[in-house]
Amino acid sequence: MDSSLPTLDDVMASPAGQKFRDAESQLTLTPKHIASWVRRQARHTDALGLSVACGGHFITLGAGRRVWTIFPPKPITGSEPVAEAIVICHPSMNGMDPHHFYKGLATCLVTGKPVFMIPASTRLSPWRLPKWQQGNYLGYIGTCLLDFVREAISRQKYITFADKLRLHLQGWSQGGTLALAMAGSLKMRSSLNFEVGSLVVGGLPNVKERGRRELFRDVSSVGFMDYVATGQLNGQMYTSLHCPNGTPDLLGTLRMNAKLFGDIVATWRDNLPLHEAFRHASLGQQLVDLSAETLKRTVIVSANNDPVSPASWVYRHVKDASDFLPRANLLRVEGTHTFGEVIPWPFFAADQVGLII
């Protein structure tokens, strides 16, 4: 292990990590309650808000509206127009898992900004990928996702948004590639009246040209306990969502690993068009597609032992685009592909380069 690299513990001990732990302590909703609510509402087109300790409400459009939308508990109706929002693109294989909703909930509390969460494209998700096509497929997907966000905004009858809404785009793994695609599409879709306030992505799968079998091998190489070890705020949240009886024993671990592998197999087919795009190693082109202003606000996080997104390949793409992306905006951390399961990592990464979200 390179001791000079930031670790998961460094993230949790950082000011960003402390803010998220403080936010968690404000929630009267238990992880079990959130898990039950998300699963109950997953197939609904509309959903009721969730109450929090301070007396406000989170409002969500529900998964049936393609985007989960959460608003902070403070009153934002009848005041100044909302000028900034956070967009979180979910990683593949975990499209509707409750812990991702929990991430959005905590992010909303910490920042006081509306949060738009785009689930991964799976059989249970509200959006389905179009068939693979030659050309800039990722750019096409990015345009579709921007339209989803625009649709979510247009449905807000009692909230006024600024004419030029500033978006903070975030995503790990497949979610990072989708966030990049959205940022690139904005360069061509100025009529949408969005601008990029920040773009923080990591664990990108489209950095290495490989076959489908190789990509599947790399994605499925991470076990369930790796997620348990890294997908937590206070050490209880992730296991509370996925292991109701506490830390699983050996048999429980095997069952969880089997379920995780089953989810990977089941969603692999649903994401084949994106996997085809990833196999063609298009990160370099995605960077070129970003505007000069967006590139200044872009941070790419590379986990040292990530089989899906090897650091050497990330550096190779960034080197090819060195005329566009400042090298200082490439952050290397100690960890594996599960590093993205730690909630505050985008804010930690932004802090490292002086970017404000």
Secondary structure as GFF3:
##gff-version 3
##sequence-region A 1 357
A	DSSP	alpha_helix	8	13	.	.	.	ID=ss1
A	DSSP	alpha_helix	15	26	.	.	.	ID=ss2
A	DSSP	alpha_helix	31	41	.	.	.	ID=ss3
A	DSSP	beta_strand	50	51	.	.	.	ID=ss4
A	DSSP	beta_strand	57	58	.	.	.	ID=ss5
A	DSSP	three_ten_helix	63	65	.	.	.	ID=ss6
A	DSSP	beta_strand	68	70	.	.	.	ID=ss7
A	DSSP	beta_strand	82	89	.	.	.	ID=ss8
A	DSSP	alpha_helix	98	111	.	.	.	ID=ss9
A	DSSP	beta_strand	115	118	.	.	.	ID=ss10
A	DSSP	alpha_helix	137	154	.	.	.	ID=ss11
A	DSSP	beta_strand	161	172	.	.	.	ID=ss12
A	DSSP	alpha_helix	174	188	.	.	.	ID=ss13
A	DSSP	three_ten_helix	190	192	.	.	.	ID=ss14
A	DSSP	beta_strand	194	202	.	.	.	ID=ss15
A	DSSP	alpha_helix	212	219	.	.	.	ID=ss16
A	DSSP	alpha_helix	224	230	.	.	.	ID=ss17
A	DSSP	alpha_helix	237	242	.	.	.	ID=ss18
A	DSSP	alpha_helix	250	270	.	.	.	ID=ss19
A	DSSP	alpha_helix	272	279	.	.	.	ID=ss20
A	DSSP	alpha_helix	283	289	.	.	.	ID=ss21
A	DSSP	alpha_helix	292	296	.	.	.	ID=ss22
A	DSSP	beta_strand	298	303	.	.	.	ID=ss23
A	DSSP	alpha_helix	311	320	.	.	.	ID=ss24
A	DSSP	three_ten_helix	327	329	.	.	.	ID=ss25
A	DSSP	beta_strand	330	333	.	.	.	ID=ss26
A	DSSP	three_ten_helix	337	341	.	.	.	ID=ss27
A	DSSP	alpha_helix	345	352	.	.	.	ID=ss28
###
